[in-house]
Amino acid sequence: MSGPGGPHRFRQRLAVLLVLAAMGIAGGVAWALLDSSLLAVRSVVVTGTRLVPESEVLAVAGVRPGTPLIRVSTAQVAARVLTIRQVLGVQVTKSWPDRVVIAVRERTSALAVALPSGGFDLIDANGVVVQSAALRPPGLPLYTTTTAATASLRGDPDVAAAAAVLGELPASLRSSVTSVTVPSPDQVTLSLSSGVTVLWGSADDAAAKARELAILMRTHARSYDVSSPATAVTS
C-alpha cells in the first residue's frame, strides 16, 4: 500500500518534471533561434538584377553571414536596398533554415535626355536616371526639356505624362516615335521618324485617339491634333 498522500505527491513531482522539461525545450528552441549557428544565415541570394551589380545589393543589404535568421529584419533590409537609385521595388524573405532571398525589381528606362556635354541620361517614368549612355538606344524616344540637370526631373509630372502616353500608344505608332515634347501634362506632343508631329494630349482615350490618327494620316499631312478625339484636326 502506498503511504499517505502517495499518489498526490507523485502527481506533484510529475507536474514539476513536466514544467522543467517544457522550460528546457523552450530554452533549447530559443537558443537555436537566437544564439546558435544552427539557424543562422549561411547565404544571401539576390535575384532580378541586370543593371545593379549583385555585389552592390549585398553590400547595401548588410546581412552578415552567421546572424541568427530570426534576428534579420526583412523590412530594414528592404529599406536599405531601396536606397539604390536603380531599384524600384524589392521583396526580402527568409528561407529557413539559413537563407535570405532578396528579389529586386529594377527601374526601366522610358525616355532619353540629351546631355550638354554629350551622351544621354536614360530616365524612367518617375524621372529617375536609370543609367547613362553614349548613344540613344534604339526605340527609346528623346525627351526634350529646358531643364539644365536631369536630376531635377525626378517626380516631374511632365515626364510622367510622356511615359504614360508612350505606354498607351499602339505598337506600330510607338516604334516610330523619335522624340516627345511636353509643354504641360495634357499637351504631350510626339515627333515621328517620318517628320510628322502629333499633338496627342494626355494619356486618356488612347484607343479613340489611335483610331482617329489612323484615319487622319491618310491625308498625308505634316501635323495632327488628336488631343480631343471628337474634334481631331490636321494641318
Secondary structure by P-SEA (a helix, b strand, c coil): ccccaaaaaaaaaaaaaaaaaaaaaaaaaaaacccccccccccccccccccccaaaaaaaaccccccccccccaaaaaaaaacccccccbbbbbccccbbbbbbbbbbbcbbbbbccbbbbbbccccccccccccccccbbbbbccccccccccccaaaaaaaaaaaaccaaaaaaccccccccccbbbbbccccbbbccccccaaaaaaaaaaaaacccccccccccccccccc
